[in-house]
Amino acid sequence: MANTSGYLPIEDYGIIGNMKTVALVSLEASIDFMCFPEFDSPTLFAGLLDQENGGSFKIVPQMENCKTKQLYIPGTAVLLTRFFSDDGISEITDYMPVKGFAENSICAIVRHIKTIRGNVTYKIHCDPRFDYANVAHKLEKKNKQELVFTAINDGNTMARLLADFPLNIKKGTGYAEVTIKQGERCTIVLESLKEADTDDLREIGFYTGGTYQETVNFWKMWISKSTYSGRWTELVNRSVITLKLLTSATHGSMVAAPTFGLPESIKGDRNWDYRFNWIRDAAFTMYAFLRLGFTEEATKFLGWIHERSTARQLHLVYAIDGAEVMEETILKHLEGYEQTKPVRIGNAAGAQLQLDIYGELIDTIYIYNKNHAKINHELWQTIELHIQHVIRDWKKPDHWIWEFRNGKKHFLHSRLMCWVAMDRAIKIAVDRSFPYPAVEWKEVRDQIYTNIYNDFWNEKLGAWVQYKGADTVDASALLMPLVHFITPDEPRWVSTLERIEKELSTDVLLYRYDNKKMKDGLKGEEGTFNMCSFWFIEALAKHKQTDKALEYFEKMTGYANHLGLFSEQIGKRGEHLGNFPQAFTHLALISAALELDKQLDRI
């Protein structure tokens, strides 16, 4: 149900995708967000960020007092939206075909409309708004069942609407009204189109034929590769399918989230563009893929990383194709979700120094080398290059995992991950008998360890603190035992865990840091951070607080939406905040589930 501003809650959406882009489909069967045809393309639909002008693709059953439900076909990214009323039952099946599509430029949304009970009339409105709703388009009716939208500023940017029922033009939008009898089905498709494709167009029969079963079969075949056999199969499968949807079939890179502009704080300015490949997020994701047996994704990502690794320092964030991230700009013409501005595209974090990325990346390569396939000499040379940067820069202040925009500090998490980088590189070298300067690398690793152990410890607080000299803790310290810097029963760690729970938690919900004490230069009070909650649960499990960890895991998964999806944060009313769905949350859920399974199996 829409709130007083007219916007649906962020959690009222599901996603469909084809590993090139995704679409957000609401509980009202409206597609209100989609970048088209790629993850980082301009939006075609952005009604989630401007309900009047952003554009949407709606299918509205003409029934009174409807209730709706959504579910995925189990083990797939095929989404069903059902409408229930005294007048009848309607079912809309949404998916994006995969077979044969990942290898070419065509991108399509297929929408099957079926009446389960009664005879139901449907009103359909397809209202694309090209280039972030920034330019007009022309609309041409090719025949009774085909419309073509063309952006006026670029005649090669087109979208084609086709159906197995008549389509019309109404006030510059695609419109249809169709009555479907009980047990019957109709189909409408929106596909990307370029001028070069106009001589070889698919007919609607192509989509009403085998694409549904091909798509279902693809997903079920893919998820069958999972090695997970634990207690939360449905949750873990949904999370890893979500991660797969955010991974580029073309490049092997991935987006941190497929959206931009969804606020971390209503009426605040914490509104970012996450449609890029963060080295950290991608490395954590590949770690999750590897632990579940999905090795092809990790292999392709490491190839992508190798291509990015030159004599220059590794960037924090890249475009999906490996290019530099666009500069941060504001789309002033969009009002923003619940009138929360500014709506930004691009990301200024691309220019930040964040030293932790080396640890997360090399740790993933370490797991790949240990559990899947031995790395080659060329990838080892890439690791050597990254280690040179760590040796040179580990003592520098940086912008931290949370992309601090109010200067640089000597942050604990950055220092910790520099230690991880050195430690895992040494382990890889020993395992593979690669030549390396053992004395120098071990000396640097030990220097970093000593620096963390002594210089980041606050005796009065009884905890390792957020940054050198700080008097507050940070949730990223929860990774200390997770990356095996210390054992979970280390007295200093137990004390730190207790302090984090006392200062940052409300039950299982954790803030990543206290932004009242930590002046980050941004407006608004953000919500609790879902990834940190799952880190907390995993840390409890490692500390053998198994009963508490199990209870908290079950409680935390209860904050997922009706489809098992998470955004970045949870607000004061339990609402989802931030970009959606977020890879970080889902990979942390997977890691916590795996640790809990391991600890419970030992009991």
Secondary structure, 3 states (H helix, E strand, C coil): CCCCCCCCCHHHEEEEECCCCEEEEECCCEEEEEECCCCCCCEEECCCCCCCCCCEEEEEECCCCCEEEEEECCCCCCEEEEEEECCEEEEEEEECCCCCCCCCCCCEEEEEEEEEECCEEEEEEEECCHHHHCCCEEEEEEECCEEEEEECCCCCCEEEEEECCCCEEECCEEEEEEEECCCCEEEEEEEEECHHHCCCCCCHHHHHCCHHHHHHHHHHHHHCCCCCCCCCHHHHHHHHHHHHHCECCCCCCECCCCCECCCCCCCCCCCCECCCEEHHHHHHHHHHHHHCCCHHHHHHHHHHHHHHCCCCCCCCEECCCCCCCCCCEECCCCCCHHHCCCCEECCHHHHCCCCCHHHHHHHHHHHHHHHCCCCCHHHHHHHHHHHHHHHHHCCCCECCCCCCCCCCECEHHHHHHHHHHHHHHHHHHHHHCCCCCHHHHHHHHHHHHHHHHHHCEECCCCEECCECCCCCCCHHHHHHHHCCCCCCCCHHHHHHHHHHHHHHEECCEECCCCCCCCCCCCCCCCCEEHHHHHHHHHHHHHCCCHHHHHHHHHHHHCCCCCCCCCCCEECCCCCEECCCCCHHHHHHHHHHHHHHHHHHHCC
